Amino acid sequence: MLPDDVDLTTVVGDAHLLNPVMTASGCAAAGRELHQFFDVAELGAVVTKSIMREARSGRPTPRMVETPSGMLNSIGLQGPGIDSFLARDLPWLLQQGARPIVSIAGSSLGEYAELARRVGNTPGIAAVEVNISCPNVENRGLVFACDPVQASRAVNVVRRDTPRGVPVLAKLSPDVTSIVEIATAVVEAGADGVVLINTLLGLHIDLETARPTLAGVTGGLSGPGVRPVAVRAVWQVANALPAVPVIGVGGIRTGRDALEFMFAGATAVQVGTAIFNDPGAPVRVLRELRAELATRGFAKASDAVGYANRPIPSRRQDV
Ligand SMILES: Cc1cc2nc3c(=O)[nH]c(=O)nc-3n(C[C@H](O)[C@H](O)[C@H](O)COP(=O)(O)O)c2cc1C
């Protein structure tokens, strides 16, 4: 089979996408910078940096440090705020013919609800991604994503205030005892799909200063080092909730990495940290994924989803 013959079309809830490759939130702002390197409309979707109600300058510097096979970041949710995002960034993405998935983040249920109403009613968006890895100011600063009740409340208000045809995707944190428990809770609260995984909480100490390297002290670990954790999370959730679309993210650098996620059960994949040293990574991953699927004789990308979960055909016993 030739790479061009592979059908890459992907369905995530009510969103019909050209292919299963997306950017990961926070690694490409709202797509403008990437557009110098490739046409953002070539991707299945562009997931925008999580947007909050107000403009924010993020955490103090230094806020990035390299780790073995990855990096720690404590950018915080730096961004222009929802008014500017809706006036400038989202219209630009839509003009390019891209399919935006808008990531929203709140520090209270009211903020999530307001963001959902404002974003969800913008024509042309492919989905809303709910970043619940944020502290809830109304509940002692506990992170929504780490508790099934808090996680489901955040997703519930977003689903309630987002128009029916717009899928709501819940992005989960791997820093929990049972990712299946959280995924089940957000699906029961109305999520149409889950995105796995956000960064893992980490810490780096500068031996010269004998202090944490990041001004924010802790940071989120990402890059190839987290990939087995992400693939495990996708596998567990895809097995437990086979009808729910799972989007895999964490350390994807190549088409082979993307295929590993699809074999584990991911309907689509996102490319994040790889963009920092190769801004063309998302389209390269797409091209490589197409070739990997063709080499293995998959006529449709969707046929590869969950392939590693199929029963192994019984081997002939030689006597
Ligand atoms: C610098 C940076 C900023 C990020 N910002 C966000 C964000 O705003 N919202 C979000 O949901 N995830 C954010 N993430 C997490 C990524 O979307 C992704 O889930 C994670 O990095 C794992 O994928 P990767 O290894 O391909 O980067 C950020 C990651 C990095 C490295």
The ligand as an SDF file (V2000), in Angstrom:
LIG
                    3D

 31 33  0  0  0  0  0  0  0  0999 V2000
    6.1070   24.6870   27.7580 C   0  0  0  0  0  0  0  0  0  0  0  0
    4.8580   23.8740   27.9270 C   0  0  0  0  0  0  0  0  0  0  0  0
    3.6350   24.5140   28.1420 C   0  0  0  0  0  0  0  0  0  0  0  0
    2.4610   23.7700   28.3020 C   0  0  0  0  0  0  0  0  0  0  0  0
    1.2700   24.4200   28.4760 N   0  0  0  0  0  0  0  0  0  0  0  0
    0.1230   23.6970   28.5510 C   0  0  0  0  0  0  0  0  0  0  0  0
   -1.1210   24.3570   28.6380 C   0  0  0  0  0  0  0  0  0  0  0  0
   -1.2390   25.5800   28.5910 O   0  0  0  0  0  0  0  0  0  0  0  0
   -2.2450   23.5740   28.7550 N   0  0  0  0  0  0  0  0  0  0  0  0
   -2.1990   22.2060   28.7670 C   0  0  0  0  0  0  0  0  0  0  0  0
   -3.2430   21.5600   28.8620 O   0  0  0  0  0  0  0  0  0  0  0  0
   -1.0080   21.5560   28.6530 N   0  0  0  0  0  0  0  0  0  0  0  0
    0.1400   22.2730   28.5490 C   0  0  0  0  0  0  0  0  0  0  0  0
    1.3350   21.6210   28.4140 N   0  0  0  0  0  0  0  0  0  0  0  0
    1.3510   20.1370   28.3910 C   0  0  0  0  0  0  0  0  0  0  0  0
    1.3990   19.5900   26.9540 C   0  0  0  0  0  0  0  0  0  0  0  0
    0.2590   19.9730   26.2150 O   0  0  0  0  0  0  0  0  0  0  0  0
    1.5130   18.0550   26.9650 C   0  0  0  0  0  0  0  0  0  0  0  0
    0.3730   17.5080   27.5900 O   0  0  0  0  0  0  0  0  0  0  0  0
    2.7400   17.5420   27.6930 C   0  0  0  0  0  0  0  0  0  0  0  0
    3.8370   18.4040   27.5270 O   0  0  0  0  0  0  0  0  0  0  0  0
    3.1640   16.1410   27.2150 C   0  0  0  0  0  0  0  0  0  0  0  0
    3.3970   16.1370   25.8210 O   0  0  0  0  0  0  0  0  0  0  0  0
    4.8590   16.3660   25.1440 P   0  0  0  0  0  0  0  0  0  0  0  0
    5.8120   15.4510   25.8530 O   0  0  0  0  0  0  0  0  0  0  0  0
    4.6840   16.0530   23.6970 O   0  0  0  0  0  0  0  0  0  0  0  0
    5.1990   17.8050   25.3820 O   0  0  0  0  0  0  0  0  0  0  0  0
    2.5220   22.3490   28.2570 C   0  0  0  0  0  0  0  0  0  0  0  0
    3.7610   21.7110   28.0410 C   0  0  0  0  0  0  0  0  0  0  0  0
    4.9120   22.4420   27.8730 C   0  0  0  0  0  0  0  0  0  0  0  0
    6.2130   21.7210   27.6250 C   0  0  0  0  0  0  0  0  0  0  0  0
  1  2  1  0
  2  3  1  0
  2 30  2  0
  3  4  2  0
  4  5  1  0
  4 28  1  0
  5  6  2  0
  6  7  1  0
  6 13  1  0
  7  8  2  0
  7  9  1  0
  9 10  1  0
 10 11  2  0
 10 12  1  0
 12 13  2  0
 13 14  1  0
 14 15  1  0
 14 28  1  0
 15 16  1  0
 16 17  1  0
 16 18  1  0
 18 19  1  0
 18 20  1  0
 20 21  1  0
 20 22  1  0
 22 23  1  0
 23 24  1  0
 24 25  2  0
 24 26  1  0
 24 27  1  0
 28 29  2  0
 29 30  1  0
 30 31  1  0
M  END
$$$$
